[in-house]
């Protein structure tokens, strides 16, 4: 009779060792993420707003990069105003190809 009680205690201990962790793991199911709990139209609005923020961030980075380039070119330029060179007296016509100025026409 002692072996029957001993066998029952082993089965009960094995059942508790297997079933108790499974029961606690099943009871502690995490709720689905917030985006999954929203209805369809609201989820679409939230995702569209998130995509808009990402695009806006890329645009801001591009504008900052462009502004940095302009600033760097401004800082590396000469410190005085360089006037545009004016054409000379004879720059209004093309120069002939020959070295002596005579043409073959």
C-alpha positions, 0 to 999 in steps of 0.5 A: 500500500505504501508503494501506491501512495508513493506512486500517486505522490510522484504522479501528482508532483509530475503533474504540478511540475508540468502544469503549473508553469504552463498555466502561469505562462498561459495566464501571462499572455501579453496584450497585442500592441496598440497599433493592432488594437486600433480599428482599420481607419484609425490605424491607417491615420496613425500609420500615415502620420508616422510616414509623414513624420519620417518624410519630414525628417528626411526633408529636414536633413536634406535642407540642413545638408544643403545649408551646410554646403552653402555656408561652407562655400561662403566661408571658403570664398575670398573676403572681398567683393570680386567684380565681374571681369568686363570684356575688352575693346576687341572681345566683341568678335571672334579671333581668326584662326590664323596667327597673322590675322589674314583670312583665306576667303 
